[in-house]
């Protein structure tokens, strides 16, 4: 849910006015899941450390942090998408975490090479297709989305959406910018309709017959699968998931993640919070409540996601594909992916 910038500034001003306490930690959070309140409560019960949260849009939070400078009350920043985390790191917002629990449990491709942030939950970018679609008529790679035989079948978000930019960035990393632009032009030519809405809208459009191939993050399909509404269950029962690129680099994955701010006033508590995100308890919560894949490979995914089958994930470091987000935006714009 979006919050007006004025409300964000006012809320942050309250935090600024409160002196740093020994048993608190302050989060600037652009991950907008109200259920995460349960996660903060779990951390407090385990540690006795109070969690103060300022929710806001990523760009507004970054602007606030820059304006606050050394006076900022923020200890950690949470963001959805590696591109945003990398952008914050590039702006000098984060410091090295120095949390052994993270390096011991989280795979290297989900961590910043300079220890500035890590992904604590994972979502795979997959194809959702009708169960009735024959295997011969089903794309098996991101590259095949540009194949003319899928003309009028592809449903995707806007090319400026952060998930679309992440996918294009991964294609740039695999194929180069020129090939990625050719690919993007082919994808645009295959759209069933102009991009609109979020991933759930693409899934519903496939179920309604507007196209045959929806590109979506897995947790959106998971939320529909766990819904108590009969119509959602019927929708999920009519569809199946395809994990792309299983014969080469693997399926593109992205993250929600966290970094410790450069001027964290409660640094020790911030490190405890970051370590908590990698713990089995927090990873179990993220898997069960928001239907994301745990970043800790020792924690199993939710049963619904396990039923989708195992898959080979692209091992490209999240920071590497995030570094080409600006290029991806230009590629999508030139391709007419609006």
N, C-alpha and C positions, 0 to 999 in steps of 0.2 A: 504494500500500500504506500502510495506516495505521501510525503509530508511536505507542507510548504516550507520553503527555505527560512522564512521568518520564524516558524515554530522550531526548526532545527537550531537556528542561532540562539533563540531564547533558551532552549533546553541546554545547549552546550554552555551558555553563559552561566547557568546555575552550577554546572560542574566546575567551571573555572573558578567560581567564587568559593568552592569548598576546598580547604587545605587537604593535601594528601594524607591519608590515614594508613596506619600499619596494616590494617586488615580489610583493604578494599582493592578493587581493580576496575578500571574504567575502559569500556569498550566503545569504539566508534564502529557501528555496524551497518553495512549496506546489504546484508542478507535478510530478506524480509519474510521470515517464517515465524508467525506468532508462537508456534509450538516450541521454538528454541528457548522460551522462558523456562521450560522444564530442564533444559540443559544447564542454564545458569544456576537454577535451584539445586541441581545435583552437585555441581561444583562447590557451592556454598556449604551444603551439608557435609561434604567430604573434607573441606579445608577450613571452614569457618570464615572464609574470605567473602565479603559482600561484593556482589557484581552490580555495577552501575552501567546502564546501557543507553547510548544515544543512537537512535535509529535515524537513517537518512539516506538519500541518494548518494551514490559513490562520489560523483563530481562535487556535490555540495560539501561532503565530509572532507574531501581533499582540500577544497578551498578553505574550509574552516581550520584545518590543521596547519596549513601554510600561514594563515593570518595569525594564528595563536603563537606560532613559533615555539620558543622554549617554555612559554607559559601554558602550553596545552596540557589539559588534564588526561588526555588519551594515553592509555598504556598499550592497547592493541587495536588493530584495525582488521575487520573481517570483510571480505568481499567475495562476490560470486564471479568466477571466471579468472583464469590465469592472466588474461590480458590486463585486467584491472589491477591485479596484484603486481604484475610487472611494471605497470605504469606508476603505481605508488612507489615501488622500489626505485624507479628511475628518477622520481621527484625527490629522492632523498628522505622519504618519510620513515623508512624502516632502518633498524639496526640489526646486526647479526643476533640470532636468537640464542645460540649457545645452550641448547636444551638437548642433552644426550638422549632422552627418551624418544625424541622425534627422529634423530638420525638412526637410532637402533630399530625403529619399527616401520617407518614410512619409506617406501621405495624411492630411490634417487630421482626417478623421472617425475615424481610428484613434488619435488622440493627444489627451491631456488638453489643454483650452484653455489651462490655466495651466502647461503644460510639466512636469507632475508625474509623468507616466507615459505610456507608449505601448504599443500592441499590436504584438508582433513576429511573430505568426502569427494566421491567421484561419480560422475554421470557419463554414460556412453551416448554418443550421437549415432542413432540407428535408423533403420527404415522400418516403418509400420505399413504392412500391406494386408489385403484381404487374404483370409485362409484359402479362398477359392482360386487365388492367382497361381497359375502353374509355375513350376520352378524355372522353366525355360523363358518365362515372361517376367522374371524377377531380377532386378539389378543386384549384383553381388559386391560392387565396389562403389566408392564415391565417384570415381572416374566414369563409371557406366551411367551415372545420372545424366551425362551429356550425350549419350547415345541417341541418335534420331529415332530409334525404335520406341523410345519412351516419350515421344512427342505428345503433349497434352496430358501427361500423367503425374507430374511431380508437384508436390505441395510443400512449400517451405516458408519460413519467416522472411522478413525484410533482410536485404543484404547489409543493412547497417546495424542489425541486431548483433549483440556481442557473441551469441552462439554461432551465428552465420560467419562472423569475422574469424572466430576461432577455427571453424572448419576450413575456410579458405586459407587461413594461415598454415594449417596442417598440409594442405595440398601444395602450397608454395614450398614448404619445407621438403616435401617429397619429390616434386616435379619441377620446381622453379617458377618464377613469376610469369614468364611468357606462356608456358603450358597451363598455368593456373588460370590465366585470363581466357585462354581458349576454352578451357573447361567451364568456366563461369558463364561464358556466352552460350555454350551448349546447354547448360542447365536452365538458363533463362528461356531459351527457345523451347524447352520442354515443360514449362510451367502449365499446370492445369488452369490456373487463374493468377492474377497479380497477387503477390504476397500480402497477406494481412493476418493479424491475430498472432497468438502465441502457439506453442507446440500442441496444446490440447485442441486448439481450433483446427490444426492440420490433421490430427488424428480423427476428429469428428468428421472432417470433410471427406476423408478416405472412407469411413464407415457409411457416409451418406452417398457415396458414389461420385463425388466431384473430381476425384482423381484416384490413382491406384498406389501411389508411393508418397507417404508422408515422412519427412525427416524430423526426428524428435529426440530429445533427451529421454533416457529410459525412465527417469523418475515420474515424468508426466503420465506415462503408460501405467506405471506402478500405482499412482494415485487413483487412476480410473479403475484399475483392477481391484483395489481395496475399498472402493466406494460401496456404500450400502444401497445405492439407487439401482433398481433392477435394470433400468435402461443403460446404465454404465457397464454393468456386468455383461449384458447382452452385447454391447458394443465390443468389449474386450474379447469376448468369446468368438467374435466374427473375424478377428484380426490376429496376425502373428508378427513377430519381431525378426528382422534380418540384421545380423551383425556384419557390417561391410568389411571388405579387405582382409578376410581371414586367410587368403592364400598368399598375402605379401606382408605389408607393414602392420596390419591389425587395425582395429576400430579406433577412431579418434575418441579420446576421453578428455574431459575438462573437470575443473575442480571448484569447490568452495574452499577458501583458505584464509589464513591468518598470518599477520606479521606483528612484531613488537615495534612500537613507534620509537623513533630516534631519541625522543626526550621523555620517555616513560617515567613518571614520577614514582610509580610503584613497580620497579623493575623486577624484584624478586617474585612478587605476586603475578606479574605478567608471565614470567617463565613458568610458574606453576600452572597457570591457565593454559598456556600453550602445550605443556606436557599432558595436561588433562585431555586435550583434544585428541591426542594420539592414543589415549588409554582405551582398553577394551570396553569400559563402561560407556564412555562417550561415543566410541565407534559403534557400539551396539545400538545406542539411542539413534544416531544418525541413520543407521541402516533400517531401523524399524519404524521410526516416526516419519521421516521424510523420503523413504524409499530410495535412498542413494546407496551406492556401493561403498563399503568401508574402504578407507585408504590403507588401513592396517590389514595386511593380507592374512593375518591370523584370526580375523573376525569374519564370520560368514555373512553373506548378504541375506536380506529378507527372503523367506521361502518363495514369495511370488517371483522375485528376480531370479532365484536359483532355478525355478521352473522354466525360465526363458532359455536356460542352457549356459554353459560356460563359453567364454570367448577369448580370443587373443586381442589384447589391447596394444595400441600403438605405444611404443616405448620412448617416443620422442619426448625429450624433457619439456615440461609445461612452460618453462621460461623461454625455451627456444622458439616454440610456435607463437608465444605471446609477443616476442620481440618483433614479429612481422605484422602485427595487427594494423598498423598504419598503412602498410603496403597492401594488405588485404582489403582495406576500405577503398583504396584507389582502384584496385583490380575489380571489385564488385561494382563500383560506380561506372567504370569504363565499359563493363559488360552489360549495363542497364539493369542490374539487380537492385531495384529500389525498395 
